[in-house]
Amino acid sequence: TGGAAIPHLLSDLWLYSLALGQWSEVRYSGLGPRGKRYHTAVEFEQKVYYFGGVDLRVTFNELHVLDLATMAWTLASCSGFPPTERFGHAAVVHNGRMHIFGGSECLQTVPSQP
């Protein structure tokens, strides 16, 4: 009958072992990012940085950090002027800095948390 399916956004975490060719779900602590899509993730010095994204109606500019040594999430405390809320952007780490480029801004926004 017409209409689009409403996706269920996931916030689970999975690890793929290149050596074993095997997937496993990872247990973590702390408050990780909510389920969303079109965010970016980059790794630097045993931490993974997740930025932006969109859920079914809200666009974000939060920066969550997963410490790979402890498997604990934190919401980064940032200074300066963060990028605007966005999704579908690109991100890369170069010389110890995370660069964000492009993406889309739309929908309802939620400001970053201190």
Secondary structure, DSSP 8 states (H G I E B T S, - for coil): --S----------EEEETTTTEEEE---BS----S-BS-EEEEETTEEEEE--B-SSEEE--EEEEETTTTEEEE----S----S-BS-EEEEETTEEEEE--B--SEEE----
